[in-house]
Amino acid sequence: MMFLIFAMLVATGLGVAIVGSVALPARRDGRGLFTTRAASRLAGVRRRRPRTH
């Protein structure tokens, strides 16, 4: 069981490192994280979601 927990932590750490190594330089260069298509879809979802306060 301890091996499974350790393996999950290692996999999560590797995933965070890979995403960080791609996303951080892109943000520094002024590029967004989303493509134009993805950004427009995200904006549509935000418009359609119910307001909760």
Distance bins in CASP14 RR format, pairs under 12 A and 6 or more apart:
PFRMAT RR
TARGET T0000
AUTHOR 0000-0000-0000
RMODE 2
METHOD distances of the structure
MODEL  1
1 7 0 0 0 0 0 1 0 0 0 0 0
1 8 0 0 0 0 0 1 0 0 0 0 0
2 8 0 0 0 0 0 1 0 0 0 0 0
2 9 0 0 0 0 0 1 0 0 0 0 0
3 9 0 0 0 0 0 1 0 0 0 0 0
3 10 0 0 0 0 0 1 0 0 0 0 0
4 10 0 0 0 0 0 1 0 0 0 0 0
4 11 0 0 0 0 0 1 0 0 0 0 0
5 11 0 0 0 0 0 1 0 0 0 0 0
5 12 0 0 0 0 0 1 0 0 0 0 0
6 12 0 0 0 0 0 1 0 0 0 0 0
6 13 0 0 0 0 0 1 0 0 0 0 0
7 13 0 0 0 0 0 1 0 0 0 0 0
7 14 0 0 0 0 0 1 0 0 0 0 0
8 14 0 0 0 0 0 1 0 0 0 0 0
8 15 0 0 0 0 0 1 0 0 0 0 0
9 15 0 0 0 0 0 1 0 0 0 0 0
9 16 0 0 0 0 0 1 0 0 0 0 0
10 16 0 0 0 0 0 1 0 0 0 0 0
10 17 0 0 0 0 0 1 0 0 0 0 0
11 17 0 0 0 0 0 1 0 0 0 0 0
11 18 0 0 0 0 0 1 0 0 0 0 0
12 18 0 0 0 0 0 1 0 0 0 0 0
12 19 0 0 0 0 0 1 0 0 0 0 0
13 19 0 0 0 0 1 0 0 0 0 0 0
13 20 0 0 0 0 0 1 0 0 0 0 0
13 21 0 0 0 0 0 1 0 0 0 0 0
14 20 0 0 0 0 0 1 0 0 0 0 0
14 21 0 0 0 0 0 1 0 0 0 0 0
15 21 0 0 0 0 1 0 0 0 0 0 0
15 22 0 0 0 0 0 1 0 0 0 0 0
15 23 0 0 0 0 0 1 0 0 0 0 0
16 22 0 0 0 0 0 1 0 0 0 0 0
16 23 0 0 0 0 0 1 0 0 0 0 0
16 24 0 0 0 0 0 1 0 0 0 0 0
17 23 0 0 0 0 0 1 0 0 0 0 0
17 24 0 0 0 0 0 1 0 0 0 0 0
18 24 0 0 0 0 0 1 0 0 0 0 0
19 25 0 0 0 0 0 1 0 0 0 0 0
19 26 0 0 0 0 0 1 0 0 0 0 0
19 27 0 0 0 0 0 1 0 0 0 0 0
19 33 0 0 0 0 1 0 0 0 0 0 0
20 26 0 0 0 0 1 0 0 0 0 0 0
20 27 0 0 0 0 1 0 0 0 0 0 0
20 28 0 0 0 0 0 1 0 0 0 0 0
20 33 0 0 0 0 0 1 0 0 0 0 0
21 27 0 0 0 0 0 1 0 0 0 0 0
21 28 0 0 0 0 0 1 0 0 0 0 0
22 28 0 0 0 0 0 1 0 0 0 0 0
22 29 0 0 0 0 0 1 0 0 0 0 0
22 31 0 0 0 0 0 1 0 0 0 0 0
22 32 0 0 0 0 0 1 0 0 0 0 0
22 33 0 0 0 0 1 0 0 0 0 0 0
23 29 0 0 0 0 0 1 0 0 0 0 0
23 30 0 0 0 0 0 1 0 0 0 0 0
23 31 0 0 0 0 1 0 0 0 0 0 0
23 32 0 0 0 0 1 0 0 0 0 0 0
23 33 1 0 1 0 0 0 0 0 0 0 0
23 34 0 0 0 0 0 1 0 0 0 0 0
24 30 0 0 0 0 0 1 0 0 0 0 0
24 31 0 0 0 0 0 1 0 0 0 0 0
24 32 0 0 0 0 0 1 0 0 0 0 0
24 33 0 0 0 0 0 1 0 0 0 0 0
25 31 0 0 0 0 1 0 0 0 0 0 0
25 32 0 0 0 0 0 1 0 0 0 0 0
25 33 0 0 0 0 0 1 0 0 0 0 0
26 32 1 0 0 1 0 0 0 0 0 0 0
26 33 1 0 0 1 0 0 0 0 0 0 0
26 34 0 0 0 0 0 1 0 0 0 0 0
26 35 0 0 0 0 0 1 0 0 0 0 0
27 33 1 0 0 1 0 0 0 0 0 0 0
27 34 0 0 0 0 0 1 0 0 0 0 0
31 39 0 0 0 0 0 1 0 0 0 0 0
32 38 0 0 0 0 1 0 0 0 0 0 0
32 39 0 0 0 0 1 0 0 0 0 0 0
32 42 0 0 0 0 0 1 0 0 0 0 0
33 39 0 0 0 0 1 0 0 0 0 0 0
33 42 0 0 0 0 0 1 0 0 0 0 0
34 40 0 0 0 0 1 0 0 0 0 0 0
34 41 0 0 0 0 1 0 0 0 0 0 0
34 42 1 0 0 1 0 0 0 0 0 0 0
34 43 0 0 0 0 1 0 0 0 0 0 0
35 41 0 0 0 0 1 0 0 0 0 0 0
35 42 0 0 0 0 0 1 0 0 0 0 0
36 42 0 0 0 0 0 1 0 0 0 0 0
36 43 0 0 0 0 0 1 0 0 0 0 0
37 43 0 0 0 0 0 1 0 0 0 0 0
37 44 0 0 0 0 0 1 0 0 0 0 0
38 44 0 0 0 0 0 1 0 0 0 0 0
38 45 0 0 0 0 0 1 0 0 0 0 0
39 45 0 0 0 0 0 1 0 0 0 0 0
39 46 0 0 0 0 0 1 0 0 0 0 0
40 46 0 0 0 0 0 1 0 0 0 0 0
40 47 0 0 0 0 0 1 0 0 0 0 0
41 47 0 0 0 0 0 1 0 0 0 0 0
41 48 0 0 0 0 0 1 0 0 0 0 0
42 48 0 0 0 0 0 1 0 0 0 0 0
42 49 0 0 0 0 0 1 0 0 0 0 0
43 49 0 0 0 0 0 1 0 0 0 0 0
END
